[in-house]
């Protein structure tokens, strides 16, 4: 079984998240992509974030139509600060050695990975997929691996996949199987944008699934100014 763990705040989930997950699912021939909303992100202020239950339910609404997507409450059920290494260990214990586990993250998160709990163990516990974000440079990250990973880049075999004009993703560097940098379709949507628009009462259509838009309106999420700061 091959699956990816896609962790994040998802505050709220939007079409950028969904597009990335589908492109990665297809590119790596994954059986499933687990969307895993964090309970309490270690690097973000809780005042800026909708409740864990609200974010989990929005992820569930956004993914229910795709049989290859599943919403997981593992980090919410665990409570406290959400650490990726603990989540990976949970899935390794659940599925055992038969599973091939990929951990999906954006380049912005990868650039801060040295600040994560037990990040060296994370690098050795699963395969990492690092995706592009609008305005980010995957090739620069590859060149700066020794700085980003400090002493832990030795032994990592990385691949760099770029998207051509036809939309085809092809390898530029193909050294191995444990760290992948993948250029994905650039969709310039952010959770910050959605929260700001919700605060101003603007339409969220075509930014997030209709069910998520309706949930935000029904439960009056992001109506307070302190809820729209940050990603």
Steps between C-alpha positions, in 0.01 A plus 500: 500500500629845405358811660589859585445684825402859429514692824419863554285751677240500217358826632306451279569236236480632143541401135875560513533220757274269303675559168841430649378181663345370178809576290724327754263203527516450126874565463598251774221246430370530855207302631397769748578850618420565866414863580600553864394826666726590790361532850735778611772594252827558690597808296166683487288697744179322597306830497536509122359154436149355478426217741646155423149361455402772251815447297460121501137523388594741220772260381246216512255701288774591251630144453189284518444497122846354427533131599879538513483779760434439869473744790684380811445630853811328639670825611178647637429179694854503639457859617768748600761624256505310170836352408545335162741234624233372742246488218732303273575257784126452555445398138809276499363318803156472342609372158835337576785434263273431203416869461697754300445830676555838338481825693374793294596859581539835331838656441433770760461230767807311379716810534423495874534124548812527714281660770259203504502245780733206419525611138793264435280207604227626270743501206584136564146382582327579171548643154461877480323678214561875492274696266541843348296801604436812289810716516727229645812347343543125533839502331634752752383271781685209342819706479462598866429153640814494719386824668133402531571153639822588681693174552212275397513535122769232468357177360181661371441425135284774356306545178384823338195488275401800287178570314530565127282725287272206422438436868712184496718451810844372403820438700779755482704328769424138585737365764283289720191423694483681833470874434299637208467863394199524268373802309121503501236716335527852641164594650539825690240433770581519869306437818587856602325631187188296575485612862540863396223470242273324751564781750391756238197296394633436148429193289724193549375325189774338286746535789375210711235230447143625527434283806793664680381846400154423638648360822702818555190715450271279710737499797616861458865401488771763455270788591742632760799700384752297703392189309628625164864563586760258371477190277 
